[in-house]
Amino acid sequence: GQKRSGMRKQVAALALLALAASSDAFSMGGLPLTTTVASRATAATPRRAGVSTWFSRREVATLRKAAPGLRMQATVQQTNVAMPALSSTMTEGKIVQWTKGVGDKVSAGDILMVVESDKADMDVESFEDGYLAAILVEDGDTAAVGATVAIIVSNEADIANVVLGGAPAAAAPAEAAPAAAAGGAALPDSATQVFMPALSSTMTEGKIVQWTKSEGDKISAGDILMVVESDKADMDVEAFEEGYLAKIMVEDGDSAAVGATVALMAATEADIPAVAAAAAFIGGAPAAVAAPASAPAPAAAPMGGAAPPATPRGAGERVVASPMAKSLAAERGISLSDVMGTGPAGRITASDVENFKAGAGGVKTEKKKDEGPKIDRTGGGVIPAGLVIASPEAKKAAKKNKIDIKSVVGTGNFGRITEADVLAAAGKTPAAPKKTFAAPTRDVPVLPDGPVKMSGMQSAVANNMMATMIAPSYRVARKIQTDKFDELYAALKPRGVTVSALLSRAVALAIEKHPIVNAHFDDKTKSIVYHSDINIANAVAIDGGLITPVIQNCNMKDIMTVSAEWKDLVGKAKSGKLTPAEFQSGTFAISNLGMFGVSQFGSLLPPGTGSILAIGGSTEVVKMKNGQPVAVKEMEVTITCDHRHIYGADAALFLKTLAEIME
């Protein structure tokens, strides 16, 4: 009997699905029936003033369990409009303006909305015909790439039946209103957040080199607002909106993660005080604990007066503090978890630590007798009690002097306990080191000592070098005679031609015959990606890092053009003025250390490329020719290749062609 009952339920469910496919409305006591019909993602080519990118999903309402009094409706086809990715680095977008309203008819190709990406404001077109049934993200609001921002239906009559998370669209605004009222009142309507932009595909944080505008200044769209040091170069960042710079939240010389708020803008000059005061609310929580309902609200602090109120921190919440605050807290033995932050989003500043008193900035738990001092050794939190980092000499000294090493405060790097720390705790003066060498008879240079924070470019180089470990690479080397090459260089040098330009041109011509070395392997699609353009990237060492300016379409240009472009690129690289297209578009890389007297070396394979050629210096050697010793000049080149798609024979044949061209 149970099996028959189960079969009847399955047959009934299939019947409901068949009925749902009909275009006629019917009433059977059920909620709207939904089943996914299709999903697709497409990307449009740029059109006129903007770029169109679309992600749509057609839905029909979901099958639910029957309940008394439920009404079954006709199936509703709806297309979810998602926030498009308008650039390779965009992670979220802000809707500047909806050009269509709810209920409007939409045709394929119509401009649906204007979106502010991480690059510019762009028009987004519709790929579908229908009616705009619901707008989920309003003008001025932000959504992540791929998030649904609106819904389109095929027929005007279906607007009222659109499903939003299982409920009709009409109910959505009323349900969302309390949430908006609870968390949306932090910033005034006249406030606009300025975010740290992503200036390259590998950038994760940026350092503000200089604010070109000051608080209170009038800002126009297109004005240079700040200069940011990315992981590649220093770049000017423009303002997308007009207004007034109300509050700078990340000062000159400080860093912020990509997407973090670095400043606030006000719509009018009169709004500046309110917007600046609201800076402490960024992060979603109010700046101070709310006063009891019966107590009168305190007067607002005047601009530039008292410090902003501290932001309460929930139990277990991550502690965010400035480097100076962390250093001061470690020096004074203060637990950062006990300090209330007055900086943006509750960030703890140095002044918060200086002004901290037990019981004033929060409840400070009494330290147990067997609990060691909590020292910030990680740069982002507090070392758990009981974990001790000490040198072997310190441990021996503690045992010898019967000192509990947990009670000793370390003064070494990252809070490490040294022998001197233990002896000081025991009340003994460390013995002065014995001089085992005579006084120097020359001026000894002062050498750097201790950890130094890497610049954005140095961090990017380090990350890229780690990424080189992913590809299975190998190296092939060959010696090339350079007598003819040297003669050509000597003839062209008076006209301004450089060795790098000549090498790039020779390599580009060799690539034409071996396009496989100009291709890269795409791990996601498991395919070989060929490039019709031959863009030669040459590694250049600059102050504080390494960058690879790119000579684009090198095989298509004469040597004088290549040389002129290379000189211009080197100048931009040294002044930090390269654009992303001028250092991120390389398809083949060259690293030349020959001018430093290096005879042979191998390079690591840059991410996103298939090959890199290492150039050694040219030296004079003796070779036998026709039975006679002859002096010739020779250099050794070494190519590093991705073995997933470039085989040893490919590399050998490429070097053979390069040698024939140069010789």
C-alpha positions in Angstrom: 0.0 0.0 0.0 2.9 2.4 0.8 4.6 1.7 -2.5 1.3 2.5 -4.4 0.9 5.7 -2.4 4.5 6.7 -3.3 3.9 6.0 -6.9 0.7 8.1 -6.9 2.6 11.0 -5.4 5.3 10.8 -8.1 2.6 10.6 -10.9 0.9 13.6 -9.3 4.1 15.6 -9.2 4.8 14.8 -12.9 1.2 15.9 -13.7 1.8 19.2 -11.9 5.0 19.8 -13.9 3.2 19.1 -17.2 0.4 21.5 -16.2 2.9 24.2 -15.2 4.3 24.2 -18.8 0.9 25.4 -20.0 0.4 29.2 -20.6 -3.1 29.1 -19.1 -3.5 30.1 -15.4 -5.1 27.6 -13.2 -6.1 27.2 -9.5 -5.2 23.9 -7.7 -4.4 25.1 -4.2 -0.6 25.4 -4.7 2.1 28.0 -4.4 3.9 29.2 -7.5 5.7 26.2 -9.2 9.4 26.9 -10.0 11.9 24.8 -12.0 15.1 26.0 -13.6 14.8 26.0 -17.4 18.2 27.4 -18.5 21.3 29.3 -17.5 23.6 31.2 -19.8 26.3 33.7 -19.6 27.4 36.0 -22.5 29.7 38.9 -22.9 29.1 41.6 -25.4 31.6 43.6 -27.4 32.0 47.3 -26.5 29.2 49.5 -27.9 29.3 53.3 -28.3 29.7 54.9 -24.9 30.0 51.8 -22.8 30.6 48.0 -22.5 27.7 45.5 -22.2 28.1 42.4 -20.1 25.2 40.3 -19.1 24.4 37.2 -17.0 20.8 36.0 -17.1 18.9 33.1 -15.6 15.4 32.1 -16.6 13.3 30.8 -13.8 9.9 29.3 -13.5 8.3 29.3 -9.9 9.5 26.3 -7.5 7.5 23.2 -6.8 6.4 23.2 -3.2 4.3 20.9 -1.0 0.6 21.4 -1.3 -1.3 23.2 1.5 -5.0 24.0 2.0 -6.2 27.1 0.2 -3.0 27.6 -2.0 -3.4 29.0 -5.4 -1.4 27.6 -8.4 -0.5 30.2 -11.0 0.8 30.0 -14.6 4.5 29.6 -14.9 6.5 32.9 -15.0 9.6 33.2 -17.0 12.0 35.7 -15.4 15.5 36.8 -16.3 17.8 37.8 -13.5 20.0 40.8 -14.4 23.3 40.4 -12.7 26.0 43.0 -11.9 28.4 42.6 -14.9 32.2 42.5 -14.8 33.2 45.5 -16.8 37.0 45.0 -16.3 39.3 42.2 -15.5 39.9 43.6 -12.0 36.3 44.6 -11.1 34.9 42.8 -8.1 31.9 45.0 -7.4 30.0 47.8 -9.1 28.0 50.8 -8.1 24.7 51.6 -10.0 25.0 55.2 -10.9 21.6 55.4 -12.5 18.8 53.1 -13.8 17.7 54.4 -17.2 14.6 52.3 -17.1 11.9 52.1 -14.4 9.9 49.2 -13.0 7.2 48.4 -15.5 9.0 49.9 -18.5 9.3 47.9 -21.7 12.9 46.8 -22.5 14.2 45.8 -25.9 17.5 44.0 -26.6 20.2 46.7 -27.0 18.5 49.3 -24.8 20.7 51.0 -22.2 19.4 49.5 -18.9 21.7 51.1 -16.3 24.9 53.1 -15.8 27.4 51.3 -13.6 30.5 52.7 -12.0 33.3 50.1 -12.2 36.8 50.3 -10.9 37.8 52.0 -14.1 35.0 54.3 -15.3 31.2 54.8 -15.6 29.8 52.5 -18.4 26.5 51.9 -20.0 25.1 48.4 -19.6 22.7 47.1 -22.3 19.9 44.6 -22.2 20.2 41.3 -24.2 16.6 40.5 -23.7 13.2 41.8 -24.7 10.6 42.1 -21.9 9.5 44.3 -19.0 11.5 45.5 -16.0 9.7 43.8 -13.2 11.8 44.6 -10.2 14.9 46.6 -9.3 16.8 45.0 -6.4 19.8 47.4 -6.1 18.8 51.1 -6.2 20.7 54.1 -7.6 23.9 54.8 -5.6 24.0 51.3 -4.1 26.8 48.7 -4.7 26.6 45.0 -5.6 29.2 42.3 -6.1 29.9 41.1 -9.6 27.4 38.4 -10.4 24.8 39.5 -7.8 21.2 40.0 -9.1 20.3 43.6 -9.4 17.0 43.4 -11.3 14.5 41.1 -12.9 13.0 41.1 -16.4 9.8 39.2 -17.4 8.5 38.4 -20.9 5.0 39.7 -20.5 3.7 42.8 -18.7 1.0 40.8 -16.9 3.7 38.7 -15.3 5.3 41.6 -13.3 3.0 41.0 -10.3 3.8 37.3 -10.3 7.6 37.6 -10.2 9.3 35.5 -7.6 11.9 37.1 -5.3 13.4 34.4 -3.1 10.0 32.5 -3.1 7.8 35.6 -2.5 6.1 38.0 -4.9 8.1 41.0 -5.8 5.6 43.4 -4.4 6.4 42.1 -0.9 10.1 42.6 -1.2 10.4 46.3 -0.5 8.3 46.1 2.7 10.4 43.2 4.0 13.6 44.9 3.2 12.6 48.2 4.8 13.4 47.2 8.4 16.9 46.0 7.4 17.6 49.2 5.6 16.4 51.2 8.5 18.5 49.3 10.9 21.8 49.4 9.0 21.6 52.0 6.3 21.5 55.1 8.5 25.2 55.1 9.2 26.2 57.4 6.3 24.2 60.5 5.3 22.6 60.4 1.8 25.0 63.1 0.7 28.1 61.0 1.5 30.1 59.1 -1.2 32.8 56.7 -0.2 36.1 56.8 -2.1 37.6 53.3 -2.4 41.2 52.1 -2.9 41.1 51.2 -6.6 42.7 48.0 -8.2 45.3 49.5 -10.5 46.6 46.2 -11.8 45.4 42.6 -12.0 47.7 41.5 -9.2 47.2 44.4 -6.8 45.7 43.6 -3.4 46.6 46.7 -1.5 47.8 50.2 -2.3 49.8 52.9 -0.6 48.7 56.5 -0.8 51.8 58.4 -1.9 50.1 61.8 -1.8 46.6 63.4 -1.6 46.5 66.1 -4.3 43.3 67.5 -2.6 42.8 68.5 1.0 39.7 68.2 3.2 37.2 70.8 2.3 38.4 71.2 -1.3 35.9 71.3 -4.2 36.2 68.2 -6.4 35.1 67.9 -10.0 34.7 64.7 -12.0 38.1 63.9 -13.6 40.2 65.8 -11.0 43.3 64.0 -9.8 42.3 63.0 -6.2 45.4 61.1 -5.0 48.6 59.3 -6.2 48.6 55.6 -5.3 51.6 53.3 -5.2 50.4 50.0 -6.6 52.5 46.8 -6.9 53.7 48.1 -10.3 54.0 51.9 -10.3 52.7 55.1 -8.9 49.5 56.1 -10.6 47.1 59.1 -10.5 43.6 58.3 -9.4 40.8 60.5 -10.7 37.5 61.4 -9.0 34.4 60.0 -10.7 31.9 62.4 -9.0 31.6 66.1 -8.1 31.5 67.2 -4.5 33.7 68.2 -1.6 36.4 66.1 0.1 34.9 65.8 3.6 37.2 63.3 5.3 40.6 61.6 4.5 40.6 58.3 6.3 43.9 56.9 5.1 46.8 59.4 5.3 49.8 59.9 3.1 52.2 57.0 3.4 49.6 54.6 4.8 48.3 51.5 2.9 44.8 50.1 2.4 43.4 47.0 0.9 41.8 47.2 -2.5 38.2 48.1 -2.0 38.7 49.7 1.4 37.3 53.2 2.0 40.1 55.8 2.0 38.0 59.0 2.0 34.5 60.4 2.1 33.1 63.0 -0.2 30.1 65.3 0.5 27.6 66.5 -2.1 27.7 70.1 -0.9 30.0 72.2 1.3 27.3 72.4 4.0 27.3 68.6 4.2 31.0 68.4 5.1 30.6 68.4 8.9 27.9 65.7 8.9 29.8 63.4 6.5 33.1 63.9 8.3 31.4 63.0 11.6 30.0 59.8 10.1 33.5 58.5 9.2 33.5 56.5 12.5 30.4 54.6 11.4 32.1 53.0 8.4 32.0 49.3 8.9 28.3 48.9 9.8 28.4 49.5 13.6 27.8 52.8 15.3 30.8 54.6 16.8 29.6 54.5 20.4 27.3 52.4 22.6 23.8 53.8 22.4 22.7 55.8 25.4 19.6 54.7 27.4 16.3 55.9 25.9 15.7 58.2 28.9 19.0 59.9 28.7 19.3 63.0 26.4 21.5 62.7 23.4 25.0 64.3 23.8 25.9 67.3 21.7 27.9 66.5 18.6 31.6 67.1 18.9 32.8 70.1 16.9 35.0 69.6 13.8 38.6 69.1 14.7 37.8 68.9 18.4 37.7 65.9 20.6 38.6 62.5 19.2 35.7 60.5 17.7 34.0 58.0 20.1 35.3 54.5 20.4 33.7 51.7 18.5 32.6 48.7 20.6 34.0 45.4 19.6 32.1 42.1 19.8 33.5 39.0 21.6 35.9 37.2 19.3 35.9 39.9 16.7 39.2 40.5 14.8 41.4 43.3 16.2 42.4 45.9 13.6 45.2 48.3 14.6 47.8 50.5 13.0 51.4 49.4 13.0 52.3 52.1 15.5 49.5 51.0 17.8 50.7 47.4 17.7 54.3 48.5 18.5 53.2 50.6 21.4 50.9 47.9 22.8 53.7 45.3 22.7 56.1 47.8 24.3 53.7 48.5 27.2 52.3 45.0 27.6 48.8 46.1 26.6 46.4 43.6 25.1 44.9 45.2 21.9 41.7 43.2 22.5 41.1 45.5 25.5 41.6 48.8 23.7 38.6 50.6 22.0 39.5 51.9 18.6 38.5 55.4 17.5 39.8 55.1 13.9 37.8 54.2 10.8 35.7 51.0 11.4 37.0 50.8 15.0 40.7 50.7 13.9 43.0 51.1 16.9 45.4 54.0 16.6 48.5 54.9 18.4 46.7 57.6 20.5 44.1 54.9 21.6 46.9 52.9 23.1 48.6 55.9 24.6 45.3 57.0 26.2 44.4 53.5 27.3 43.8 52.9 31.0 42.6 49.7 32.6 38.8 50.0 32.9 38.6 53.2 30.8 38.7 51.8 27.3 36.8 48.6 28.1 36.8 45.9 30.7 40.3 44.5 31.1 40.3 41.0 32.5 42.7 40.4 35.4 45.7 38.5 34.3 46.2 35.1 35.9 49.4 34.5 37.9 50.6 31.8 35.5 49.7 33.7 32.4 52.6 35.2 30.5 52.5 38.7 29.0 50.5 39.0 25.8 52.8 40.4 23.2 51.8 41.2 19.6 54.3 39.2 17.6 52.3 38.5 14.5 51.3 41.9 13.3 47.6 41.0 13.5 46.7 39.6 16.9 47.8 38.6 20.4 50.0 35.6 21.1 48.1 33.2 23.3 49.2 33.0 26.9 51.8 30.2 27.6 53.4 30.4 24.1 57.0 31.5 24.6 59.5 32.5 21.9 63.0 32.6 23.3 66.6 32.1 22.2 68.5 29.0 23.4 70.8 31.2 25.4 67.8 32.8 27.1 66.4 29.5 28.1 69.7 28.4 29.6 70.0 31.7 31.5 66.5 31.3 32.8 67.2 27.8 34.1 70.5 28.8 35.6 69.0 31.8 37.4 65.7 30.1 38.3 63.6 32.6 36.4 60.2 31.7 35.1 60.7 32.5 31.4 56.9 33.1 31.0 57.2 36.2 33.2 60.0 37.8 31.0 59.1 40.4 28.4 61.0 40.0 25.2 62.7 42.9 23.5 64.0 41.0 20.5 62.5 40.9 17.0 58.8 40.2 17.2 58.9 40.0 21.0 61.6 37.2 21.1 63.1 36.8 24.6 66.9 37.2 24.6 69.5 36.3 27.1 69.8 40.0 28.1 66.0 40.0 28.9 66.4 37.1 31.3 69.5 38.6 33.0 67.7 41.9 33.4 64.7 40.1 35.0 67.2 38.4 37.4 68.7 41.8 38.3 72.0 41.1 36.6 73.8 43.3 34.1 74.6 41.4 30.9 78.4 41.1 30.4 79.7 43.5 27.7 80.8 41.6 24.6 84.6 41.1 24.4 86.3 42.9 21.5 88.1 40.2 19.5 89.3 42.5 16.7 91.4 45.6 16.3 89.8 48.9 15.6 89.2 49.4 11.9 91.7 51.6 10.0 89.0 52.7 7.5 85.6 54.1 7.5 83.2 51.2 7.9 79.8 51.8 6.2 76.7 51.5 8.2 74.9 48.4 7.0 71.1 47.8 7.2 70.0 45.6 10.0 66.6 44.1 11.0 63.3 43.7 9.1 62.2 46.3 6.6 58.6 46.4 5.2 58.5 45.7 1.5 57.1 48.2 -0.9 54.0 47.4 -3.0 56.2 46.5 -6.0 58.5 44.3 -4.0 55.5 42.4 -2.6 54.1 41.9 -6.1 57.5 40.6 -7.3 57.6 38.2 -4.4 54.0 36.9 -5.1 54.8 36.5 -8.8 57.9 34.5 -8.0 55.8 32.1 -5.8 53.4 31.8 -8.7 56.3 30.6 -11.0 56.4 27.4 -8.9 53.0 26.3 -10.4 54.2 25.6 -14.0 56.5 22.6 -14.6 59.4 24.4 -16.3 62.7 23.3 -17.8 65.7 25.1 -19.4 67.7 24.8 -22.6 70.9 26.7 -23.3 72.9 27.4 -26.4 76.0 29.5 -27.3 75.7 32.1 -30.1 78.5 33.8 -31.8 78.0 37.6 -31.7 80.6 39.0 -34.0 78.1 40.0 -36.7 75.6 41.2 -34.1 78.3 43.4 -32.4 79.2 44.9 -35.8 75.6 45.8 -36.4 75.3 47.4 -33.0 78.5 49.4 -33.5 77.0 50.7 -36.8 73.6 51.6 -35.3 74.8 52.9 -31.9 75.5 56.4 -33.1 71.8 56.6 -34.2 70.6 55.8 -30.7 69.9 52.1 -31.1 70.4 50.0 -28.0 71.4 46.3 -27.4 68.0 45.6 -25.8 66.2 46.9 -28.9 68.3 44.7 -31.2 67.8 41.6 -29.0 64.1 42.2 -28.9 63.9 42.5 -32.6 65.9 39.4 -33.2 63.8 37.4 -30.7 60.6 38.6 -32.3 61.7 37.5 -35.8 62.6 34.0 -34.4 59.2 33.7 -32.7 57.5 34.2 -36.1 58.9 30.7 -37.1 58.1 29.1 -33.7 54.8 30.6 -32.4 54.5 27.8 -29.8 57.1 29.7 -27.6 54.8 32.8 -27.7 51.8 30.8 -26.4 50.8 30.1 -22.8 49.0 27.2 -21.1 45.5 27.9 -19.7 45.0 25.6 -16.7 41.3 26.4 -16.4 40.4 25.3 -20.0 43.3 22.9 -20.4 44.2 24.6 -23.7 47.1 26.3 -25.4 46.5 30.0 -25.9 48.3 31.4 -29.0 49.0 35.1 -29.5 49.1 36.6 -33.0 50.8 39.7 -31.4 54.5 39.3 -30.5 54.9 41.5 -27.5 58.4 41.4 -26.0 58.7 42.1 -22.3 62.2 43.1 -21.1 63.0 42.9 -17.3 64.2 46.3 -16.0 65.6 46.7 -12.5 64.4 50.0 -10.9 64.8 51.5 -7.5 62.8 49.3 -5.1 61.8 46.6 -7.5 61.5 45.0 -10.9 59.2 45.7 -13.8 58.8 44.4 -17.4 58.1 47.2 -20.0 56.6 45.7 -23.2 57.5 46.5 -26.8 54.2 45.6 -28.5 54.1 44.0 -32.0 57.9 44.1 -32.0 58.1 42.0 -35.2 56.1 44.5 -37.2 58.3 47.5 -36.5 61.7 48.6 -37.9 64.7 48.8 -35.5 64.6 52.6 -35.2 61.0 52.5 -34.0 61.7 49.7 -31.6 64.7 51.5 -30.1 62.7 54.8 -29.7 59.8 53.0 -28.0 62.2 51.1 -25.7 63.9 54.3 -24.5 60.5 55.9 -23.8 59.4 52.8 -21.9 62.5 52.7 -19.7 62.1 56.4 -18.9 58.5 55.8 -17.8 59.5 52.7 -15.8 62.1 54.7 -13.8 59.7 57.5 -13.1 56.8 55.1 -12.2 54.6 56.4 -15.1 54.0 53.1 -17.0 50.4 52.3 -17.8 49.1 48.8 -17.1 49.1 48.0 -20.9 52.7 49.0 -21.1 53.9 46.3 -18.5 51.1 43.7 -18.4 50.7 42.8 -22.1 53.9 40.8 -22.7 53.7 37.4 -24.5 57.4 36.6 -24.4 60.0 37.8 -21.8 63.7 38.6 -21.9 66.0 39.1 -19.0 69.5 40.4 -19.8 72.3 40.4 -17.2 75.1 40.4 -19.7 76.0 44.1 -19.1 76.8 43.1 -15.5 79.4 40.6 -16.5 77.2 37.6 -15.9 78.2 34.8 -18.3 75.2 32.4 -17.8 72.0 32.2 -15.7 68.4 30.9 -15.9 65.2 32.9 -15.2 62.0 31.9 -13.5 59.0 31.7 -15.8 56.6 34.7 -15.3 52.9 33.8 -14.7 50.8 33.9 -17.8 53.7 33.3 -20.2 55.2 30.2 -21.8 58.8 31.3 -22.2 61.5 33.6 -20.9 65.0 34.0 -22.4 68.0 34.7 -20.2 70.9 36.6 -21.9 74.4 36.2 -20.7 77.4 38.4 -21.5 79.5 38.2 -24.6 83.1 37.0 -24.1 86.0 36.3 -26.5 86.9 32.7 -26.9 89.3 30.7 -29.2 87.8 28.3 -31.7 89.3 26.2 -34.4 88.4 27.1 -38.0 89.9 25.4 -41.0 92.5 23.9 -38.7 93.6 27.3 -37.4 92.8 28.9 -34.0 90.4 31.9 -34.4 89.2 34.4 -31.8 85.5 34.8 -31.8 83.0 36.5 -29.5 80.3 34.3 -28.0 77.4 34.6 -25.5 75.2 32.0 -23.9 71.5 32.2 -23.9 69.1 30.1 -21.7 65.4 29.7 -22.4 63.0 28.6 -19.7 59.8 27.0 -21.0 56.5 25.6 -19.6 56.8 21.9 -20.3 53.0 21.4 -20.4 52.9 22.7 -24.0 56.4 23.6 -25.1 58.7 20.5 -25.5 62.5 20.3 -25.5 62.7 20.1 -29.3 60.5 23.3 -29.6 63.0 25.2 -27.4 66.0 23.8 -29.2 64.7 24.7 -32.6 63.8 28.2 -31.5 67.3 28.8 -30.2 68.7 27.4 -33.4 66.7 30.0 -35.4 67.7 32.8 -33.1 71.4 31.9 -33.5 71.0 31.9 -37.3 69.4 35.4 -37.2 72.1 36.8 -34.9 75.1 35.2 -36.5 
